[in-house]
Amino acid sequence: MPTKTLTADTAAPVSLGIDASTDVGYRVLSYSGSLGGGTLRVHTQVDGGDIVPVPNSKLVIGDVDTKGDVKQQLIFSSAGNVFISLTGATAPNCKVSVQ
């Protein structure tokens, strides 16, 4: 399972070195630690294409589930290489994983 530890905003999306598509049809992004008030987002890049955000693939500290717990994972479906970005953060320290 690829992981990255983020301690600052990313200047550009960071590659996780894996393909978004899987036999089950989806991947899961999760994080632990603090986003530092920033926005964590999934991006993908198909062969020869640009790196683009995956729709509905953002996590921010204010996102909570129906029980009021902070959302720390999301499921996404896409194709191409997986990238992540963290923007708008102040002193983040989070470990991000995709499986």
N, C-alpha and C positions, 0 to 999 in steps of 0.2 A: 504494500500500500504506500504510494508516494506521499510524502509529507514535506512541508516547508514551514519554517518558523519565521514569522514576520515581526520585525521590531521597528518598522518605519513604513511610511507610504511607499508604494511601488511606483517607480517612474514610468514603467510600462508593464503590461501583464507579464507574469512570470510563468514559464513553462513547467508543467509537472512531469513531462516526458511520457505521457500515456495518451492513448486514443480514447475519445469520448464514448464511442460505441462499444457495447459489450453483448454477449449472448443473451443476457437477461433484458437488454434494451434500455437500461438506465445506469447511472452512477450516483453515488452519494457524496456530497461535500460536507464536511463537518469541521468545527474548530473548537478548541479549548483555550482558555485564557481570556485576555482582554483585547477587543478591537480598538480600544482607545477612542471610541466615539466615531470611528470610521465606517466605511461601507466595504464589505467583502463581496466580490463578484466573480462569477465564472465566465470565461471567454473560451471560444474555440477557433481553430483555424483549419480549414480544409486545404488540401493540396493546391498550391498556387493562389490561394485567396488571402484576404486580409484577416487579422485577428478581430473578431467581433464578439460583443456580449451575447450570452445565451439569455433568451427571454425568461423573466421570472426567476432569476438566479442571483438575487442579492440578499445578503444578510446584514442587518444593522442592529445595534444594541437595543433599540426600541421595539423590535419585532418580538411579539409574545404570542404564545399559543392560547387556546381557549381557557386554559387554567391559569394564565398569567405568568407562565414560565418562559424565560428567554429562549427563542429559537436558536439552536446552535448547529442545525443541520438542514440540508435541503436535498431533494432528489431532482436530478436533471437528466434530460435526454437530448443528445446532439450527436454530431459527427466531427471528425477531425481531432487535432491535438488539443489537449486541455491546458488552459492557462488560468491563473487567478490574479486578481488585483485587489489592493487595499488602498482606498483613497479617503482623504479627509480625516485621517487619524491623528491623534495626539498621544504620543508615548504608548503605542500598542505593544503588546507582547502576547502573540497567539500562535498556536500550532495548528496548521491547516492540513487536513488529510482528504484524499479522494480515493474512493474504492468503488 
